[in-house]
Amino acid sequence: MKELVEIIAKALVDNPDEVVVTETEKDKALVVNLKVAPSDMGKVIGKSGRIAKSIRAVVSAAASKSDKKVIVEIDN
């Protein structure tokens, strides 16, 4: 899942070198943290959070094969 989030985020932002994605396991769920440059936060979140919801939907669809819950968090 880490690679999927990284590919999507790098395609959206102006500074793809500053995209950092980490994966941790917490309570039977996989938590994917996405960190981007402050100037790119709006591009990743989108208007009213639409892009962030879309990223989460794509990751959830990809995770449905593994029967694991995946949580995508966007950090500053």
PDB file as gemmi writes it, atoms N, CA and C in Angstrom:
CRYST1    1.000    1.000    1.000  90.00  90.00  90.00 P 1                      
ATOM      1  N   MET A   1       0.811  -1.193   0.000  1.00  0.00           N  
ATOM      2  CA  MET A   1       0.000   0.000   0.000  1.00  0.00           C  
ATOM      3  C   MET A   1       0.863   1.269   0.000  1.00  0.00           C  
ATOM      4  N   LYS A   2       2.014   1.156   0.615  1.00  0.00           N  
ATOM      5  CA  LYS A   2       2.919   2.301   0.699  1.00  0.00           C  
ATOM      6  C   LYS A   2       3.286   2.801  -0.700  1.00  0.00           C  
ATOM      7  N   GLU A   3       3.596   1.865  -1.585  1.00  0.00           N  
ATOM      8  CA  GLU A   3       4.007   2.246  -2.938  1.00  0.00           C  
ATOM      9  C   GLU A   3       2.854   2.897  -3.698  1.00  0.00           C  
ATOM     10  N   LEU A   4       1.648   2.393  -3.511  1.00  0.00           N  
ATOM     11  CA  LEU A   4       0.480   2.948  -4.188  1.00  0.00           C  
ATOM     12  C   LEU A   4       0.234   4.390  -3.769  1.00  0.00           C  
ATOM     13  N   VAL A   5       0.267   4.654  -2.472  1.00  0.00           N  
ATOM     14  CA  VAL A   5       0.055   6.014  -1.969  1.00  0.00           C  
ATOM     15  C   VAL A   5       1.169   6.934  -2.456  1.00  0.00           C  
ATOM     16  N   GLU A   6       2.392   6.430  -2.473  1.00  0.00           N  
ATOM     17  CA  GLU A   6       3.526   7.240  -2.917  1.00  0.00           C  
ATOM     18  C   GLU A   6       3.392   7.622  -4.393  1.00  0.00           C  
ATOM     19  N   ILE A   7       2.996   6.695  -5.227  1.00  0.00           N  
ATOM     20  CA  ILE A   7       2.833   6.974  -6.656  1.00  0.00           C  
ATOM     21  C   ILE A   7       1.732   8.015  -6.883  1.00  0.00           C  
ATOM     22  N   ILE A   8       0.615   7.857  -6.197  1.00  0.00           N  
ATOM     23  CA  ILE A   8      -0.492   8.804  -6.350  1.00  0.00           C  
ATOM     24  C   ILE A   8      -0.079  10.189  -5.885  1.00  0.00           C  
ATOM     25  N   ALA A   9       0.571  10.270  -4.716  1.00  0.00           N  
ATOM     26  CA  ALA A   9       0.945  11.568  -4.156  1.00  0.00           C  
ATOM     27  C   ALA A   9       1.973  12.278  -5.026  1.00  0.00           C  
ATOM     28  N   LYS A  10       2.964  11.538  -5.523  1.00  0.00           N  
ATOM     29  CA  LYS A  10       3.992  12.161  -6.355  1.00  0.00           C  
ATOM     30  C   LYS A  10       3.418  12.697  -7.664  1.00  0.00           C  
ATOM     31  N   ALA A  11       2.351  12.084  -8.143  1.00  0.00           N  
ATOM     32  CA  ALA A  11       1.714  12.563  -9.371  1.00  0.00           C  
ATOM     33  C   ALA A  11       0.927  13.849  -9.134  1.00  0.00           C  
ATOM     34  N   LEU A  12       0.522  14.102  -7.903  1.00  0.00           N  
ATOM     35  CA  LEU A  12      -0.308  15.265  -7.602  1.00  0.00           C  
ATOM     36  C   LEU A  12       0.468  16.524  -7.231  1.00  0.00           C  
ATOM     37  N   VAL A  13       1.628  16.370  -6.615  1.00  0.00           N  
ATOM     38  CA  VAL A  13       2.327  17.511  -6.011  1.00  0.00           C  
ATOM     39  C   VAL A  13       3.342  18.154  -6.959  1.00  0.00           C  
ATOM     40  N   ASP A  14       3.769  19.375  -6.583  1.00  0.00           N  
ATOM     41  CA  ASP A  14       4.805  20.086  -7.337  1.00  0.00           C  
ATOM     42  C   ASP A  14       6.202  19.665  -6.909  1.00  0.00           C  
ATOM     43  N   ASN A  15       6.341  19.212  -5.659  1.00  0.00           N  
ATOM     44  CA  ASN A  15       7.641  18.800  -5.124  1.00  0.00           C  
ATOM     45  C   ASN A  15       7.624  17.310  -4.799  1.00  0.00           C  
ATOM     46  N   PRO A  16       7.754  16.447  -5.807  1.00  0.00           N  
ATOM     47  CA  PRO A  16       7.670  15.008  -5.532  1.00  0.00           C  
ATOM     48  C   PRO A  16       8.823  14.472  -4.688  1.00  0.00           C  
ATOM     49  N   ASP A  17       9.930  15.219  -4.605  1.00  0.00           N  
ATOM     50  CA  ASP A  17      11.060  14.771  -3.789  1.00  0.00           C  
ATOM     51  C   ASP A  17      10.752  14.852  -2.297  1.00  0.00           C  
ATOM     52  N   GLU A  18       9.773  15.670  -1.919  1.00  0.00           N  
ATOM     53  CA  GLU A  18       9.453  15.864  -0.509  1.00  0.00           C  
ATOM     54  C   GLU A  18       8.324  14.959  -0.023  1.00  0.00           C  
ATOM     55  N   VAL A  19       7.875  14.046  -0.855  1.00  0.00           N  
ATOM     56  CA  VAL A  19       6.827  13.106  -0.459  1.00  0.00           C  
ATOM     57  C   VAL A  19       7.467  11.976   0.351  1.00  0.00           C  
ATOM     58  N   VAL A  20       6.947  11.767   1.561  1.00  0.00           N  
ATOM     59  CA  VAL A  20       7.437  10.704   2.438  1.00  0.00           C  
ATOM     60  C   VAL A  20       6.234   9.879   2.880  1.00  0.00           C  
ATOM     61  N   VAL A  21       6.316   8.569   2.644  1.00  0.00           N  
ATOM     62  CA  VAL A  21       5.234   7.671   3.028  1.00  0.00           C  
ATOM     63  C   VAL A  21       5.799   6.615   3.967  1.00  0.00           C  
ATOM     64  N   THR A  22       5.141   6.449   5.120  1.00  0.00           N  
ATOM     65  CA  THR A  22       5.557   5.426   6.078  1.00  0.00           C  
ATOM     66  C   THR A  22       4.369   4.509   6.378  1.00  0.00           C  
ATOM     67  N   GLU A  23       4.690   3.282   6.732  1.00  0.00           N  
ATOM     68  CA  GLU A  23       3.674   2.273   7.019  1.00  0.00           C  
ATOM     69  C   GLU A  23       3.897   1.719   8.414  1.00  0.00           C  
ATOM     70  N   THR A  24       2.836   1.654   9.208  1.00  0.00           N  
ATOM     71  CA  THR A  24       2.915   1.029  10.527  1.00  0.00           C  
ATOM     72  C   THR A  24       1.686   0.155  10.726  1.00  0.00           C  
ATOM     73  N   GLU A  25       1.845  -0.855  11.554  1.00  0.00           N  
ATOM     74  CA  GLU A  25       0.727  -1.738  11.859  1.00  0.00           C  
ATOM     75  C   GLU A  25       0.219  -1.396  13.250  1.00  0.00           C  
ATOM     76  N   LYS A  26      -1.110  -1.173  13.349  1.00  0.00           N  
ATOM     77  CA  LYS A  26      -1.684  -0.798  14.634  1.00  0.00           C  
ATOM     78  C   LYS A  26      -3.069  -1.434  14.783  1.00  0.00           C  
ATOM     79  N   ASP A  27      -3.244  -2.275  15.772  1.00  0.00           N  
ATOM     80  CA  ASP A  27      -4.543  -2.890  16.076  1.00  0.00           C  
ATOM     81  C   ASP A  27      -5.186  -3.559  14.866  1.00  0.00           C  
ATOM     82  N   LYS A  28      -4.492  -4.472  14.232  1.00  0.00           N  
ATOM     83  CA  LYS A  28      -4.985  -5.221  13.075  1.00  0.00           C  
ATOM     84  C   LYS A  28      -5.324  -4.338  11.880  1.00  0.00           C  
ATOM     85  N   ALA A  29      -4.771  -3.131  11.861  1.00  0.00           N  
ATOM     86  CA  ALA A  29      -4.977  -2.220  10.731  1.00  0.00           C  
ATOM     87  C   ALA A  29      -3.624  -1.699  10.280  1.00  0.00           C  
ATOM     88  N   LEU A  30      -3.528  -1.413   9.025  1.00  0.00           N  
ATOM     89  CA  LEU A  30      -2.305  -0.869   8.453  1.00  0.00           C  
ATOM     90  C   LEU A  30      -2.487   0.639   8.338  1.00  0.00           C  
ATOM     91  N   VAL A  31      -1.615   1.416   8.973  1.00  0.00           N  
ATOM     92  CA  VAL A  31      -1.701   2.874   8.944  1.00  0.00           C  
ATOM     93  C   VAL A  31      -0.625   3.396   8.004  1.00  0.00           C  
ATOM     94  N   VAL A  32      -1.048   4.125   6.986  1.00  0.00           N  
ATOM     95  CA  VAL A  32      -0.134   4.698   6.008  1.00  0.00           C  
ATOM     96  C   VAL A  32      -0.122   6.207   6.230  1.00  0.00           C  
ATOM     97  N   ASN A  33       1.037   6.741   6.622  1.00  0.00           N  
ATOM     98  CA  ASN A  33       1.192   8.178   6.840  1.00  0.00           C  
ATOM     99  C   ASN A  33       1.805   8.815   5.608  1.00  0.00           C  
ATOM    100  N   LEU A  34       1.171   9.865   5.120  1.00  0.00           N  
ATOM    101  CA  LEU A  34       1.641  10.595   3.952  1.00  0.00           C  
ATOM    102  C   LEU A  34       2.061  11.982   4.392  1.00  0.00           C  
ATOM    103  N   LYS A  35       3.294  12.335   4.077  1.00  0.00           N  
ATOM    104  CA  LYS A  35       3.835  13.642   4.434  1.00  0.00           C  
ATOM    105  C   LYS A  35       4.275  14.327   3.154  1.00  0.00           C  
ATOM    106  N   VAL A  36       3.798  15.569   2.933  1.00  0.00           N  
ATOM    107  CA  VAL A  36       4.173  16.336   1.749  1.00  0.00           C  
ATOM    108  C   VAL A  36       4.625  17.721   2.189  1.00  0.00           C  
ATOM    109  N   ALA A  37       5.165  18.478   1.251  1.00  0.00           N  
ATOM    110  CA  ALA A  37       5.595  19.843   1.538  1.00  0.00           C  
ATOM    111  C   ALA A  37       4.366  20.685   1.905  1.00  0.00           C  
ATOM    112  N   PRO A  38       4.549  21.660   2.788  1.00  0.00           N  
ATOM    113  CA  PRO A  38       3.404  22.498   3.183  1.00  0.00           C  
ATOM    114  C   PRO A  38       2.698  23.175   1.996  1.00  0.00           C  
ATOM    115  N   SER A  39       3.450  23.522   0.970  1.00  0.00           N  
ATOM    116  CA  SER A  39       2.837  24.176  -0.187  1.00  0.00           C  
ATOM    117  C   SER A  39       1.989  23.207  -1.022  1.00  0.00           C  
ATOM    118  N   ASP A  40       2.175  21.907  -0.824  1.00  0.00           N  
ATOM    119  CA  ASP A  40       1.439  20.899  -1.584  1.00  0.00           C  
ATOM    120  C   ASP A  40       0.259  20.293  -0.821  1.00  0.00           C  
ATOM    121  N   MET A  41       0.040  20.720   0.402  1.00  0.00           N  
ATOM    122  CA  MET A  41      -1.037  20.141   1.210  1.00  0.00           C  
ATOM    123  C   MET A  41      -2.394  20.295   0.538  1.00  0.00           C  
ATOM    124  N   GLY A  42      -2.656  21.459  -0.033  1.00  0.00           N  
ATOM    125  CA  GLY A  42      -3.934  21.705  -0.686  1.00  0.00           C  
ATOM    126  C   GLY A  42      -4.156  20.801  -1.884  1.00  0.00           C  
ATOM    127  N   LYS A  43      -3.092  20.471  -2.579  1.00  0.00           N  
ATOM    128  CA  LYS A  43      -3.206  19.607  -3.758  1.00  0.00           C  
ATOM    129  C   LYS A  43      -3.513  18.174  -3.365  1.00  0.00           C  
ATOM    130  N   VAL A  44      -3.017  17.737  -2.225  1.00  0.00           N  
ATOM    131  CA  VAL A  44      -3.251  16.370  -1.778  1.00  0.00           C  
ATOM    132  C   VAL A  44      -4.613  16.242  -1.108  1.00  0.00           C  
ATOM    133  N   ILE A  45      -5.032  17.269  -0.395  1.00  0.00           N  
ATOM    134  CA  ILE A  45      -6.323  17.219   0.297  1.00  0.00           C  
ATOM    135  C   ILE A  45      -7.463  17.545  -0.668  1.00  0.00           C  
ATOM    136  N   GLY A  46      -7.293  18.570  -1.485  1.00  0.00           N  
ATOM    137  CA  GLY A  46      -8.320  18.937  -2.455  1.00  0.00           C  
ATOM    138  C   GLY A  46      -9.429  19.761  -1.839  1.00  0.00           C  
ATOM    139  N   LYS A  47     -10.291  20.232  -2.695  1.00  0.00           N  
ATOM    140  CA  LYS A  47     -11.403  21.064  -2.247  1.00  0.00           C  
ATOM    141  C   LYS A  47     -12.385  20.216  -1.448  1.00  0.00           C  
ATOM    142  N   SER A  48     -12.648  20.619  -0.232  1.00  0.00           N  
ATOM    143  CA  SER A  48     -13.530  19.895   0.700  1.00  0.00           C  
ATOM    144  C   SER A  48     -13.064  18.467   0.962  1.00  0.00           C  
ATOM    145  N   GLY A  49     -11.767  18.199   0.765  1.00  0.00           N  
ATOM    146  CA  GLY A  49     -11.214  16.881   1.051  1.00  0.00           C  
ATOM    147  C   GLY A  49     -11.517  15.824   0.005  1.00  0.00           C  
ATOM    148  N   ARG A  50     -11.912  16.241  -1.176  1.00  0.00           N  
ATOM    149  CA  ARG A  50     -12.306  15.281  -2.215  1.00  0.00           C  
ATOM    150  C   ARG A  50     -11.150  14.400  -2.684  1.00  0.00           C  
ATOM    151  N   ILE A  51      -9.977  14.977  -2.876  1.00  0.00           N  
ATOM    152  CA  ILE A  51      -8.841  14.180  -3.353  1.00  0.00           C  
ATOM    153  C   ILE A  51      -8.391  13.213  -2.265  1.00  0.00           C  
ATOM    154  N   ALA A  52      -8.381  13.676  -1.008  1.00  0.00           N  
ATOM    155  CA  ALA A  52      -8.007  12.791   0.095  1.00  0.00           C  
ATOM    156  C   ALA A  52      -8.976  11.616   0.196  1.00  0.00           C  
ATOM    157  N   LYS A  53     -10.265  11.881   0.028  1.00  0.00           N  
ATOM    158  CA  LYS A  53     -11.263  10.802   0.056  1.00  0.00           C  
ATOM    159  C   LYS A  53     -11.031   9.830  -1.097  1.00  0.00           C  
ATOM    160  N   SER A  54     -10.677  10.365  -2.257  1.00  0.00           N  
ATOM    161  CA  SER A  54     -10.426   9.513  -3.424  1.00  0.00           C  
ATOM    162  C   SER A  54      -9.206   8.623  -3.210  1.00  0.00           C  
ATOM    163  N   ILE A  55      -8.147   9.196  -2.633  1.00  0.00           N  
ATOM    164  CA  ILE A  55      -6.953   8.397  -2.333  1.00  0.00           C  
ATOM    165  C   ILE A  55      -7.311   7.271  -1.373  1.00  0.00           C  
ATOM    166  N   ARG A  56      -8.088   7.601  -0.347  1.00  0.00           N  
ATOM    167  CA  ARG A  56      -8.493   6.583   0.627  1.00  0.00           C  
ATOM    168  C   ARG A  56      -9.357   5.503  -0.020  1.00  0.00           C  
ATOM    169  N   ALA A  57     -10.219   5.892  -0.952  1.00  0.00           N  
ATOM    170  CA  ALA A  57     -11.088   4.925  -1.623  1.00  0.00           C  
ATOM    171  C   ALA A  57     -10.274   3.966  -2.490  1.00  0.00           C  
ATOM    172  N   VAL A  58      -9.290   4.493  -3.211  1.00  0.00           N  
ATOM    173  CA  VAL A  58      -8.446   3.644  -4.061  1.00  0.00           C  
ATOM    174  C   VAL A  58      -7.641   2.675  -3.207  1.00  0.00           C  
ATOM    175  N   VAL A  59      -7.091   3.158  -2.106  1.00  0.00           N  
ATOM    176  CA  VAL A  59      -6.299   2.302  -1.221  1.00  0.00           C  
ATOM    177  C   VAL A  59      -7.187   1.237  -0.572  1.00  0.00           C  
ATOM    178  N   SER A  60      -8.386   1.612  -0.182  1.00  0.00           N  
ATOM    179  CA  SER A  60      -9.306   0.630   0.403  1.00  0.00           C  
ATOM    180  C   SER A  60      -9.683  -0.449  -0.604  1.00  0.00           C  
ATOM    181  N   ALA A  61      -9.895  -0.047  -1.846  1.00  0.00           N  
ATOM    182  CA  ALA A  61     -10.216  -1.026  -2.886  1.00  0.00           C  
ATOM    183  C   ALA A  61      -9.048  -1.969  -3.122  1.00  0.00           C  
ATOM    184  N   ALA A  62      -7.839  -1.450  -3.114  1.00  0.00           N  
ATOM    185  CA  ALA A  62      -6.657  -2.293  -3.305  1.00  0.00           C  
ATOM    186  C   ALA A  62      -6.450  -3.218  -2.111  1.00  0.00           C  
ATOM    187  N   ALA A  63      -6.832  -2.764  -0.925  1.00  0.00           N  
ATOM    188  CA  ALA A  63      -6.637  -3.567   0.291  1.00  0.00           C  
ATOM    189  C   ALA A  63      -7.730  -4.605   0.486  1.00  0.00           C  
ATOM    190  N   SER A  64      -8.799  -4.516  -0.268  1.00  0.00           N  
ATOM    191  CA  SER A  64      -9.912  -5.447  -0.064  1.00  0.00           C  
ATOM    192  C   SER A  64      -9.517  -6.893  -0.364  1.00  0.00           C  
ATOM    193  N   LYS A  65      -8.511  -7.096  -1.203  1.00  0.00           N  
ATOM    194  CA  LYS A  65      -8.045  -8.452  -1.494  1.00  0.00           C  
ATOM    195  C   LYS A  65      -7.370  -9.092  -0.290  1.00  0.00           C  
ATOM    196  N   SER A  66      -6.699  -8.283   0.512  1.00  0.00           N  
ATOM    197  CA  SER A  66      -5.948  -8.824   1.641  1.00  0.00           C  
ATOM    198  C   SER A  66      -6.767  -8.877   2.928  1.00  0.00           C  
ATOM    199  N   ASP A  67      -8.001  -8.433   2.895  1.00  0.00           N  
ATOM    200  CA  ASP A  67      -8.884  -8.430   4.069  1.00  0.00           C  
ATOM    201  C   ASP A  67      -8.281  -7.691   5.257  1.00  0.00           C  
ATOM    202  N   LYS A  68      -7.508  -6.649   4.982  1.00  0.00           N  
ATOM    203  CA  LYS A  68      -6.956  -5.815   6.041  1.00  0.00           C  
ATOM    204  C   LYS A  68      -7.533  -4.416   5.918  1.00  0.00           C  
ATOM    205  N   LYS A  69      -7.710  -3.781   7.046  1.00  0.00           N  
ATOM    206  CA  LYS A  69      -8.171  -2.399   7.049  1.00  0.00           C  
ATOM    207  C   LYS A  69      -6.951  -1.498   6.874  1.00  0.00           C  
ATOM    208  N   VAL A  70      -7.052  -0.531   5.975  1.00  0.00           N  
ATOM    209  CA  VAL A  70      -5.956   0.392   5.723  1.00  0.00           C  
ATOM    210  C   VAL A  70      -6.444   1.801   6.009  1.00  0.00           C  
ATOM    211  N   ILE A  71      -5.693   2.525   6.820  1.00  0.00           N  
ATOM    212  CA  ILE A  71      -6.005   3.895   7.172  1.00  0.00           C  
ATOM    213  C   ILE A  71      -4.943   4.800   6.570  1.00  0.00           C  
ATOM    214  N   VAL A  72      -5.370   5.804   5.814  1.00  0.00           N  
ATOM    215  CA  VAL A  72      -4.427   6.757   5.209  1.00  0.00           C  
ATOM    216  C   VAL A  72      -4.539   8.058   5.980  1.00  0.00           C  
ATOM    217  N   GLU A  73      -3.422   8.490   6.566  1.00  0.00           N  
ATOM    218  CA  GLU A  73      -3.360   9.751   7.295  1.00  0.00           C  
ATOM    219  C   GLU A  73      -2.444  10.707   6.554  1.00  0.00           C  
ATOM    220  N   ILE A  74      -2.875  11.956   6.451  1.00  0.00           N  
ATOM    221  CA  ILE A  74      -2.078  12.978   5.787  1.00  0.00           C  
ATOM    222  C   ILE A  74      -1.556  13.929   6.852  1.00  0.00           C  
ATOM    223  N   ASP A  75      -0.208  14.018   6.949  1.00  0.00           N  
ATOM    224  CA  ASP A  75       0.432  14.838   7.974  1.00  0.00           C  
ATOM    225  C   ASP A  75       1.107  16.052   7.345  1.00  0.00           C  
ATOM    226  N   ASN A  76       1.330  17.048   8.191  1.00  0.00           N  
ATOM    227  CA  ASN A  76       2.099  18.229   7.765  1.00  0.00           C  
ATOM    228  C   ASN A  76       3.561  17.927   7.799  1.00  0.00           C  
TER     229      ASN A  76                                                      
END                                                                             
